[in-house]
Amino acid sequence: MSTAELTELESQVDYLIQSVKQLKSENLSLRHQLASNAKERSRLHTQNQKAAEQVKKIVSQLKDELL
């Protein structure tokens, strides 16, 4: 291999190393975001269930008052 070919190969390897580092960083960030979104989804689901129970209770109370 010539010096020029080795230099080009070294450049390509450096680029790949940088790409891998960037992808690892993005992957970690996305994993954190995914975990955060899962927690938020769970919180909202619980909140929705509580709201539905309150609505049912209010509807039941209204029915009792009308009878």
Steps between C-alpha positions, in 0.01 A plus 500: 500500500618847421522785747203672335289185533596461865416864565161458332434182698597674822263784416215256438569317827500832689168590340352165599624539857340844524177364352490217753560744788222728376258210454577367850430843644175534306399149601556576868303822471212320328500228767472766771221670309321167458522428873372848579212461255407164651485656848290788370266261321455301818431815700245621245332159490461504878370857489252402228375206704445724804312753288280226353419373850407853611274546198329168573451604859351835398268333246388255769433783744300688238291190427432456872393865532263470205325195640 
